[in-house]
Amino acid sequence: MRELILLRGLPGSGKTTLAGVLSEYGKYPVFSVDDYFTDESGRYEFRFQENHLAYKRCEDSVKAAIQQGSEKILLHNTFTQEWEMEPYFKLAAANNYRVHVVTVENRHHGMNIHEIPEDHVERMRSKYSVKL
């Protein structure tokens, strides 16, 4: 069975780090909306007006990995609301991938590396929905 693993959590929770671990440090593809805003040197610059393009590129990247038959695919985003994961649930179902949704908690006192203001993080926290 092929696997699609969605890592979700607030900024600074450790999603990126965990994705690296679960991908066995590059053996399996890892994607994020943040990839769009990160240049070749690793510098991150968020541009709100292009956010929809970042989400589209991320979804297209996952589709391409599915088409290539990747055994395991990892995707890390905040995914604060259920509807944000829906396109990936549909992709997985249409292509016989089992989906795992993992909520990553900041129990290590990590810092968000994108300097997202605390009031924005608090808004994300207030709308974060978990389906148990």
Secondary structure, 3 states (H helix, E strand, C coil): CEEEEEEECCCCCCHHHHHHHHCCCCCCCEECHHHHHECCCCCECCCHHHHHHHHHHHHHHHHHHHHCCCCEEEEEECCCCHHHCHHHHHHHHHCCEEEEEEECCCCCCCCCCCCCCHHHHHHHHHHCCCCC
